[in-house]
Amino acid sequence: MMRKNLWLILTLLIIAVFGGWISFWTLNGEVSAQEKESSLLESRRMEMTEMEHLHVLALNPQNNTLFKGTHYGLYKSTDEGKTWQKLDLIGDLKNFDFMALVLDPTDPQVMYAAGHDMWVVKSTDGGISWKTVKNGLPSSDVHGLSIHPTDKRLHAWVVDKGLYRSKDGGASWQRVDDGPPADVKTLTVANVPTGMGGIWLIAATADGLYLSMD
């Protein structure tokens, strides 16, 4: 009788021990899965946060590559915006808050960008490496940037300093005037059908659009 009781006790101990290990590994597996899911959700949330703070879009018409400048850096898409890849940028970039981005109309490997504490920067390799082109600019806070479609003149809006122009690919800048009476959010150029012909420089502000013969 004692031997039977001993076997019973040993059997119960074995069941308890192995059952505990099974429960532990099952619970541990559930926790690990939850941690992985939580980490994935956090990663996606951060990615969406970065992508939502959009400032500018630009297109390379030769290969249909889209570029997107955000508060957190520069992204590109080669599938019409379905997916985006964040670019690992190198060079003269003290900040990654892209407010403006334009591509050379005849050589889209040449790109110009500007933003908060960025001055104007130039890339000749499709947006990977950048160098500062600021000679003549009074401040690093540049919110607007445009490029003429034929003669490649650049215009830059420097916050609280006015409108500046470059005729040599950003190597030097000259002040044009005070610009619009409101803070400029973006600059662009367009052939506006006003009857006067020519390319117009357009400034978008909180008060509306301002046009000037470029």
Number of C-alpha atoms within 10 A of each C-alpha: 6 7 8 9 10 11 12 12 12 12 12 11 12 12 12 12 12 11 12 12 12 12 12 12 12 12 12 12 12 12 12 12 12 12 12 12 12 12 12 12 12 12 12 12 12 12 12 11 13 15 20 12 14 18 19 17 17 17 18 19 12 11 9 13 15 18 26 24 26 22 19 17 20 26 19 21 17 15 11 12 12 7 10 17 12 17 13 11 14 11 13 16 17 10 15 18 21 24 26 29 29 24 25 19 18 12 12 20 17 17 22 28 29 29 26 20 17 23 25 31 21 26 19 16 12 17 23 15 16 21 15 19 19 18 14 15 22 17 16 16 20 30 27 25 28 25 25 20 16 10 10 17 16 21 26 29 29 27 18 15 16 19 23 22 23 20 16 12 17 21 13 15 22 15 18 13 11 13 18 19 10 15 18 26 18 22 22 18 20 15 13 15 10 8 6 10 10 13 17 20 20 21 24 18 16 9 11 9 14 17 15 12 14 13
